[in-house]
């Protein structure tokens, strides 16, 4: 069974992508899982060790 769906036009998807990157760069993301945090850190993510923010 093949599902066929659309989440928007190519332009809308690009806008979502660009906005999500902006949010991640300005706000960041916080991980409560130390294992996940370690994976990101090992791959060069900038971290705020005191609060788990990337």
mmCIF file of the N, C-alpha and C atoms, coordinates in Angstrom:
data_MODEL
# 
_entry.id   MODEL 
# 
loop_
_atom_site.group_PDB 
_atom_site.id 
_atom_site.type_symbol 
_atom_site.label_atom_id 
_atom_site.label_alt_id 
_atom_site.label_comp_id 
_atom_site.label_asym_id 
_atom_site.label_entity_id 
_atom_site.label_seq_id 
_atom_site.pdbx_PDB_ins_code 
_atom_site.Cartn_x 
_atom_site.Cartn_y 
_atom_site.Cartn_z 
_atom_site.occupancy 
_atom_site.B_iso_or_equiv 
_atom_site.pdbx_formal_charge 
_atom_site.auth_seq_id 
_atom_site.auth_comp_id 
_atom_site.auth_asym_id 
_atom_site.auth_atom_id 
_atom_site.pdbx_PDB_model_num 
ATOM 1   N N  . UNK A 1 1  ? 0.844  -1.172 0.000  1.00 0.00 ? 1  UNK A N  1 
ATOM 2   C CA . UNK A 1 1  ? 0.000  0.000  0.000  1.00 0.00 ? 1  UNK A CA 1 
ATOM 3   C C  . UNK A 1 1  ? 0.890  1.236  0.000  1.00 0.00 ? 1  UNK A C  1 
ATOM 4   N N  . UNK A 1 2  ? 0.692  2.082  -0.966 1.00 0.00 ? 2  UNK A N  1 
ATOM 5   C CA . UNK A 1 2  ? 1.462  3.314  -1.061 1.00 0.00 ? 2  UNK A CA 1 
ATOM 6   C C  . UNK A 1 2  ? 0.587  4.480  -0.622 1.00 0.00 ? 2  UNK A C  1 
ATOM 7   N N  . UNK A 1 3  ? 1.107  5.250  0.316  1.00 0.00 ? 3  UNK A N  1 
ATOM 8   C CA . UNK A 1 3  ? 0.387  6.434  0.773  1.00 0.00 ? 3  UNK A CA 1 
ATOM 9   C C  . UNK A 1 3  ? 0.766  7.628  -0.089 1.00 0.00 ? 3  UNK A C  1 
ATOM 10  N N  . UNK A 1 4  ? -0.196 8.435  -0.402 1.00 0.00 ? 4  UNK A N  1 
ATOM 11  C CA . UNK A 1 4  ? 0.036  9.626  -1.187 1.00 0.00 ? 4  UNK A CA 1 
ATOM 12  C C  . UNK A 1 4  ? -0.457 10.823 -0.379 1.00 0.00 ? 4  UNK A C  1 
ATOM 13  N N  . UNK A 1 5  ? 0.452  11.699 -0.026 1.00 0.00 ? 5  UNK A N  1 
ATOM 14  C CA . UNK A 1 5  ? 0.084  12.858 0.775  1.00 0.00 ? 5  UNK A CA 1 
ATOM 15  C C  . UNK A 1 5  ? 0.958  14.048 0.416  1.00 0.00 ? 5  UNK A C  1 
ATOM 16  N N  . UNK A 1 6  ? 0.496  15.202 0.789  1.00 0.00 ? 6  UNK A N  1 
ATOM 17  C CA . UNK A 1 6  ? 1.242  16.424 0.530  1.00 0.00 ? 6  UNK A CA 1 
ATOM 18  C C  . UNK A 1 6  ? 1.137  17.326 1.750  1.00 0.00 ? 6  UNK A C  1 
ATOM 19  N N  . UNK A 1 7  ? 2.262  17.921 2.126  1.00 0.00 ? 7  UNK A N  1 
ATOM 20  C CA . UNK A 1 7  ? 2.224  18.844 3.263  1.00 0.00 ? 7  UNK A CA 1 
ATOM 21  C C  . UNK A 1 7  ? 2.317  20.295 2.814  1.00 0.00 ? 7  UNK A C  1 
ATOM 22  N N  . UNK A 1 8  ? 2.371  20.498 1.515  1.00 0.00 ? 8  UNK A N  1 
ATOM 23  C CA . UNK A 1 8  ? 2.417  21.852 0.988  1.00 0.00 ? 8  UNK A CA 1 
ATOM 24  C C  . UNK A 1 8  ? 3.190  21.906 -0.305 1.00 0.00 ? 8  UNK A C  1 
ATOM 25  N N  . UNK A 1 9  ? 3.249  23.084 -0.870 1.00 0.00 ? 9  UNK A N  1 
ATOM 26  C CA . UNK A 1 9  ? 4.019  23.286 -2.090 1.00 0.00 ? 9  UNK A CA 1 
ATOM 27  C C  . UNK A 1 9  ? 5.506  23.242 -1.759 1.00 0.00 ? 9  UNK A C  1 
ATOM 28  N N  . UNK A 1 10 ? 6.325  23.116 -2.776 1.00 0.00 ? 10 UNK A N  1 
ATOM 29  C CA . UNK A 1 10 ? 7.776  23.136 -2.556 1.00 0.00 ? 10 UNK A CA 1 
ATOM 30  C C  . UNK A 1 10 ? 8.195  24.420 -1.851 1.00 0.00 ? 10 UNK A C  1 
ATOM 31  N N  . UNK A 1 11 ? 7.584  25.533 -2.232 1.00 0.00 ? 11 UNK A N  1 
ATOM 32  C CA . UNK A 1 11 ? 7.913  26.818 -1.613 1.00 0.00 ? 11 UNK A CA 1 
ATOM 33  C C  . UNK A 1 11 ? 7.518  26.830 -0.135 1.00 0.00 ? 11 UNK A C  1 
ATOM 34  N N  . UNK A 1 12 ? 6.368  26.269 0.199  1.00 0.00 ? 12 UNK A N  1 
ATOM 35  C CA . UNK A 1 12 ? 5.919  26.216 1.599  1.00 0.00 ? 12 UNK A CA 1 
ATOM 36  C C  . UNK A 1 12 ? 6.817  25.306 2.433  1.00 0.00 ? 12 UNK A C  1 
ATOM 37  N N  . UNK A 1 13 ? 7.205  24.167 1.867  1.00 0.00 ? 13 UNK A N  1 
ATOM 38  C CA . UNK A 1 13 ? 8.105  23.249 2.575  1.00 0.00 ? 13 UNK A CA 1 
ATOM 39  C C  . UNK A 1 13 ? 9.451  23.920 2.815  1.00 0.00 ? 13 UNK A C  1 
ATOM 40  N N  . UNK A 1 14 ? 9.964  24.640 1.830  1.00 0.00 ? 14 UNK A N  1 
ATOM 41  C CA . UNK A 1 14 ? 11.230 25.364 1.990  1.00 0.00 ? 14 UNK A CA 1 
ATOM 42  C C  . UNK A 1 14 ? 11.117 26.418 3.087  1.00 0.00 ? 14 UNK A C  1 
ATOM 43  N N  . UNK A 1 15 ? 9.984  27.110 3.147  1.00 0.00 ? 15 UNK A N  1 
ATOM 44  C CA . UNK A 1 15 ? 9.758  28.123 4.182  1.00 0.00 ? 15 UNK A CA 1 
ATOM 45  C C  . UNK A 1 15 ? 9.744  27.484 5.569  1.00 0.00 ? 15 UNK A C  1 
ATOM 46  N N  . UNK A 1 16 ? 9.091  26.343 5.693  1.00 0.00 ? 16 UNK A N  1 
ATOM 47  C CA . UNK A 1 16 ? 9.064  25.620 6.970  1.00 0.00 ? 16 UNK A CA 1 
ATOM 48  C C  . UNK A 1 16 ? 10.483 25.234 7.374  1.00 0.00 ? 16 UNK A C  1 
ATOM 49  N N  . UNK A 1 17 ? 11.241 24.715 6.425  1.00 0.00 ? 17 UNK A N  1 
ATOM 50  C CA . UNK A 1 17 ? 12.619 24.301 6.698  1.00 0.00 ? 17 UNK A CA 1 
ATOM 51  C C  . UNK A 1 17 ? 13.471 25.483 7.168  1.00 0.00 ? 17 UNK A C  1 
ATOM 52  N N  . UNK A 1 18 ? 13.415 26.587 6.433  1.00 0.00 ? 18 UNK A N  1 
ATOM 53  C CA . UNK A 1 18 ? 14.210 27.767 6.790  1.00 0.00 ? 18 UNK A CA 1 
ATOM 54  C C  . UNK A 1 18 ? 13.812 28.320 8.155  1.00 0.00 ? 18 UNK A C  1 
ATOM 55  N N  . UNK A 1 19 ? 12.528 28.331 8.441  1.00 0.00 ? 19 UNK A N  1 
ATOM 56  C CA . UNK A 1 19 ? 12.057 28.837 9.728  1.00 0.00 ? 19 UNK A CA 1 
ATOM 57  C C  . UNK A 1 19 ? 12.495 27.921 10.868 1.00 0.00 ? 19 UNK A C  1 
ATOM 58  N N  . UNK A 1 20 ? 12.436 26.608 10.641 1.00 0.00 ? 20 UNK A N  1 
ATOM 59  C CA . UNK A 1 20 ? 12.870 25.683 11.692 1.00 0.00 ? 20 UNK A CA 1 
ATOM 60  C C  . UNK A 1 20 ? 14.359 25.839 11.982 1.00 0.00 ? 20 UNK A C  1 
ATOM 61  N N  . UNK A 1 21 ? 15.171 26.059 10.943 1.00 0.00 ? 21 UNK A N  1 
ATOM 62  C CA . UNK A 1 21 ? 16.603 26.285 11.167 1.00 0.00 ? 21 UNK A CA 1 
ATOM 63  C C  . UNK A 1 21 ? 16.845 27.573 11.944 1.00 0.00 ? 21 UNK A C  1 
ATOM 64  N N  . UNK A 1 22 ? 16.072 28.603 11.648 1.00 0.00 ? 22 UNK A N  1 
ATOM 65  C CA . UNK A 1 22 ? 16.206 29.871 12.365 1.00 0.00 ? 22 UNK A CA 1 
ATOM 66  C C  . UNK A 1 22 ? 15.859 29.675 13.849 1.00 0.00 ? 22 UNK A C  1 
ATOM 67  N N  . UNK A 1 23 ? 14.777 28.979 14.115 1.00 0.00 ? 23 UNK A N  1 
ATOM 68  C CA . UNK A 1 23 ? 14.368 28.726 15.506 1.00 0.00 ? 23 UNK A CA 1 
ATOM 69  C C  . UNK A 1 23 ? 15.449 27.934 16.230 1.00 0.00 ? 23 UNK A C  1 
ATOM 70  N N  . UNK A 1 24 ? 15.957 26.889 15.601 1.00 0.00 ? 24 UNK A N  1 
ATOM 71  C CA . UNK A 1 24 ? 16.998 26.082 16.240 1.00 0.00 ? 24 UNK A CA 1 
ATOM 72  C C  . UNK A 1 24 ? 18.256 26.895 16.514 1.00 0.00 ? 24 UNK A C  1 
ATOM 73  N N  . UNK A 1 25 ? 18.625 27.785 15.601 1.00 0.00 ? 25 UNK A N  1 
ATOM 74  C CA . UNK A 1 25 ? 19.845 28.572 15.809 1.00 0.00 ? 25 UNK A CA 1 
ATOM 75  C C  . UNK A 1 25 ? 19.663 29.658 16.855 1.00 0.00 ? 25 UNK A C  1 
ATOM 76  N N  . UNK A 1 26 ? 18.451 30.206 16.970 1.00 0.00 ? 26 UNK A N  1 
ATOM 77  C CA . UNK A 1 26 ? 18.219 31.292 17.923 1.00 0.00 ? 26 UNK A CA 1 
ATOM 78  C C  . UNK A 1 26 ? 17.770 30.813 19.298 1.00 0.00 ? 26 UNK A C  1 
ATOM 79  N N  . UNK A 1 27 ? 17.005 29.749 19.326 1.00 0.00 ? 27 UNK A N  1 
ATOM 80  C CA . UNK A 1 27 ? 16.449 29.260 20.590 1.00 0.00 ? 27 UNK A CA 1 
ATOM 81  C C  . UNK A 1 27 ? 17.181 28.018 21.073 1.00 0.00 ? 27 UNK A C  1 
ATOM 82  N N  . UNK A 1 28 ? 17.488 27.119 20.140 1.00 0.00 ? 28 UNK A N  1 
ATOM 83  C CA . UNK A 1 28 ? 18.148 25.871 20.489 1.00 0.00 ? 28 UNK A CA 1 
ATOM 84  C C  . UNK A 1 28 ? 17.138 24.815 20.872 1.00 0.00 ? 28 UNK A C  1 
ATOM 85  N N  . UNK A 1 29 ? 17.659 23.755 21.441 1.00 0.00 ? 29 UNK A N  1 
ATOM 86  C CA . UNK A 1 29 ? 16.822 22.642 21.883 1.00 0.00 ? 29 UNK A CA 1 
ATOM 87  C C  . UNK A 1 29 ? 17.439 22.083 23.148 1.00 0.00 ? 29 UNK A C  1 
ATOM 88  N N  . UNK A 1 30 ? 16.610 21.578 24.028 1.00 0.00 ? 30 UNK A N  1 
ATOM 89  C CA . UNK A 1 30 ? 17.086 21.040 25.302 1.00 0.00 ? 30 UNK A CA 1 
ATOM 90  C C  . UNK A 1 30 ? 16.777 19.552 25.370 1.00 0.00 ? 30 UNK A C  1 
ATOM 91  N N  . UNK A 1 31 ? 17.765 18.764 25.762 1.00 0.00 ? 31 UNK A N  1 
ATOM 92  C CA . UNK A 1 31 ? 17.599 17.322 25.899 1.00 0.00 ? 31 UNK A CA 1 
ATOM 93  C C  . UNK A 1 31 ? 17.698 16.930 27.358 1.00 0.00 ? 31 UNK A C  1 
ATOM 94  N N  . UNK A 1 32 ? 16.751 16.153 27.796 1.00 0.00 ? 32 UNK A N  1 
ATOM 95  C CA . UNK A 1 32 ? 16.788 15.631 29.160 1.00 0.00 ? 32 UNK A CA 1 
ATOM 96  C C  . UNK A 1 32 ? 17.467 14.266 29.202 1.00 0.00 ? 32 UNK A C  1 
ATOM 97  N N  . UNK A 1 33 ? 17.632 13.668 28.040 1.00 0.00 ? 33 UNK A N  1 
ATOM 98  C CA . UNK A 1 33 ? 18.257 12.348 27.938 1.00 0.00 ? 33 UNK A CA 1 
ATOM 99  C C  . UNK A 1 33 ? 19.766 12.533 27.774 1.00 0.00 ? 33 UNK A C  1 
ATOM 100 N N  . UNK A 1 34 ? 20.512 12.145 28.763 1.00 0.00 ? 34 UNK A N  1 
ATOM 101 C CA . UNK A 1 34 ? 21.963 12.335 28.740 1.00 0.00 ? 34 UNK A CA 1 
ATOM 102 C C  . UNK A 1 34 ? 22.612 11.595 27.572 1.00 0.00 ? 34 UNK A C  1 
ATOM 103 N N  . UNK A 1 35 ? 22.086 10.426 27.220 1.00 0.00 ? 35 UNK A N  1 
ATOM 104 C CA . UNK A 1 35 ? 22.655 9.659  26.101 1.00 0.00 ? 35 UNK A CA 1 
ATOM 105 C C  . UNK A 1 35 ? 22.516 10.441 24.797 1.00 0.00 ? 35 UNK A C  1 
ATOM 106 N N  . UNK A 1 36 ? 21.361 11.039 24.552 1.00 0.00 ? 36 UNK A N  1 
ATOM 107 C CA . UNK A 1 36 ? 21.151 11.835 23.344 1.00 0.00 ? 36 UNK A CA 1 
ATOM 108 C C  . UNK A 1 36 ? 22.061 13.056 23.362 1.00 0.00 ? 36 UNK A C  1 
ATOM 109 N N  . UNK A 1 37 ? 22.153 13.694 24.504 1.00 0.00 ? 37 UNK A N  1 
ATOM 110 C CA . UNK A 1 37 ? 23.003 14.869 24.663 1.00 0.00 ? 37 UNK A CA 1 
ATOM 111 C C  . UNK A 1 37 ? 24.453 14.513 24.336 1.00 0.00 ? 37 UNK A C  1 
ATOM 112 N N  . UNK A 1 38 ? 24.914 13.364 24.816 1.00 0.00 ? 38 UNK A N  1 
ATOM 113 C CA . UNK A 1 38 ? 26.284 12.919 24.554 1.00 0.00 ? 38 UNK A CA 1 
ATOM 114 C C  . UNK A 1 38 ? 26.530 12.668 23.069 1.00 0.00 ? 38 UNK A C  1 
ATOM 115 N N  . UNK A 1 39 ? 25.545 12.097 22.377 1.00 0.00 ? 39 UNK A N  1 
ATOM 116 C CA . UNK A 1 39 ? 25.686 11.848 20.937 1.00 0.00 ? 39 UNK A CA 1 
ATOM 117 C C  . UNK A 1 39 ? 25.883 13.160 20.198 1.00 0.00 ? 39 UNK A C  1 
ATOM 118 N N  . UNK A 1 40 ? 25.050 14.148 20.495 1.00 0.00 ? 40 UNK A N  1 
ATOM 119 C CA . UNK A 1 40 ? 25.195 15.455 19.839 1.00 0.00 ? 40 UNK A CA 1 
ATOM 120 C C  . UNK A 1 40 ? 26.542 16.076 20.169 1.00 0.00 ? 40 UNK A C  1 
ATOM 121 N N  . UNK A 1 41 ? 26.944 16.007 21.422 1.00 0.00 ? 41 UNK A N  1 
ATOM 122 C CA . UNK A 1 41 ? 28.221 16.592 21.843 1.00 0.00 ? 41 UNK A CA 1 
ATOM 123 C C  . UNK A 1 41 ? 29.390 15.922 21.122 1.00 0.00 ? 41 UNK A C  1 
ATOM 124 N N  . UNK A 1 42 ? 29.351 14.592 20.991 1.00 0.00 ? 42 UNK A N  1 
ATOM 125 C CA . UNK A 1 42 ? 30.431 13.858 20.318 1.00 0.00 ? 42 UNK A CA 1 
ATOM 126 C C  . UNK A 1 42 ? 30.539 14.224 18.845 1.00 0.00 ? 42 UNK A C  1 
ATOM 127 N N  . UNK A 1 43 ? 29.458 14.712 18.266 1.00 0.00 ? 43 UNK A N  1 
ATOM 128 C CA . UNK A 1 43 ? 29.458 15.086 16.852 1.00 0.00 ? 43 UNK A CA 1 
ATOM 129 C C  . UNK A 1 43 ? 29.611 16.589 16.647 1.00 0.00 ? 43 UNK A C  1 
ATOM 130 N N  . UNK A 1 44 ? 30.065 17.285 17.683 1.00 0.00 ? 44 UNK A N  1 
ATOM 131 C CA . UNK A 1 44 ? 30.444 18.678 17.536 1.00 0.00 ? 44 UNK A CA 1 
ATOM 132 C C  . UNK A 1 44 ? 29.393 19.722 17.856 1.00 0.00 ? 44 UNK A C  1 
ATOM 133 N N  . UNK A 1 45 ? 28.254 19.314 18.419 1.00 0.00 ? 45 UNK A N  1 
ATOM 134 C CA . UNK A 1 45 ? 27.229 20.301 18.772 1.00 0.00 ? 45 UNK A CA 1 
ATOM 135 C C  . UNK A 1 45 ? 27.734 21.197 19.892 1.00 0.00 ? 45 UNK A C  1 
ATOM 136 N N  . UNK A 1 46 ? 27.419 22.475 19.792 1.00 0.00 ? 46 UNK A N  1 
ATOM 137 C CA . UNK A 1 46 ? 27.749 23.389 20.884 1.00 0.00 ? 46 UNK A CA 1 
ATOM 138 C C  . UNK A 1 46 ? 26.731 23.149 22.002 1.00 0.00 ? 46 UNK A C  1 
ATOM 139 N N  . UNK A 1 47 ? 27.210 23.061 23.203 1.00 0.00 ? 47 UNK A N  1 
ATOM 140 C CA . UNK A 1 47 ? 26.324 22.716 24.313 1.00 0.00 ? 47 UNK A CA 1 
ATOM 141 C C  . UNK A 1 47 ? 26.468 23.680 25.464 1.00 0.00 ? 47 UNK A C  1 
ATOM 142 N N  . UNK A 1 48 ? 25.400 23.798 26.209 1.00 0.00 ? 48 UNK A N  1 
ATOM 143 C CA . UNK A 1 48 ? 25.392 24.505 27.483 1.00 0.00 ? 48 UNK A CA 1 
ATOM 144 C C  . UNK A 1 48 ? 25.247 23.416 28.543 1.00 0.00 ? 48 UNK A C  1 
ATOM 145 N N  . UNK A 1 49 ? 26.343 22.907 29.017 1.00 0.00 ? 49 UNK A N  1 
ATOM 146 C CA . UNK A 1 49 ? 26.338 21.726 29.869 1.00 0.00 ? 49 UNK A CA 1 
ATOM 147 C C  . UNK A 1 49 ? 25.472 21.884 31.115 1.00 0.00 ? 49 UNK A C  1 
ATOM 148 N N  . UNK A 1 50 ? 25.319 23.081 31.599 1.00 0.00 ? 50 UNK A N  1 
ATOM 149 C CA . UNK A 1 50 ? 24.570 23.282 32.838 1.00 0.00 ? 50 UNK A CA 1 
ATOM 150 C C  . UNK A 1 50 ? 23.081 23.013 32.688 1.00 0.00 ? 50 UNK A C  1 
ATOM 151 N N  . UNK A 1 51 ? 22.531 23.197 31.480 1.00 0.00 ? 51 UNK A N  1 
ATOM 152 C CA . UNK A 1 51 ? 21.088 23.022 31.330 1.00 0.00 ? 51 UNK A CA 1 
ATOM 153 C C  . UNK A 1 51 ? 20.687 22.060 30.214 1.00 0.00 ? 51 UNK A C  1 
ATOM 154 N N  . UNK A 1 52 ? 21.646 21.395 29.580 1.00 0.00 ? 52 UNK A N  1 
ATOM 155 C CA . UNK A 1 52 ? 21.335 20.429 28.545 1.00 0.00 ? 52 UNK A CA 1 
ATOM 156 C C  . UNK A 1 52 ? 20.918 21.026 27.216 1.00 0.00 ? 52 UNK A C  1 
ATOM 157 N N  . UNK A 1 53 ? 21.184 22.319 27.016 1.00 0.00 ? 53 UNK A N  1 
ATOM 158 C CA . UNK A 1 53 ? 20.804 22.962 25.761 1.00 0.00 ? 53 UNK A CA 1 
ATOM 159 C C  . UNK A 1 53 ? 21.845 22.755 24.687 1.00 0.00 ? 53 UNK A C  1 
ATOM 160 N N  . UNK A 1 54 ? 21.355 22.569 23.482 1.00 0.00 ? 54 UNK A N  1 
ATOM 161 C CA . UNK A 1 54 ? 22.220 22.504 22.299 1.00 0.00 ? 54 UNK A CA 1 
ATOM 162 C C  . UNK A 1 54 ? 22.030 23.775 21.518 1.00 0.00 ? 54 UNK A C  1 
# 
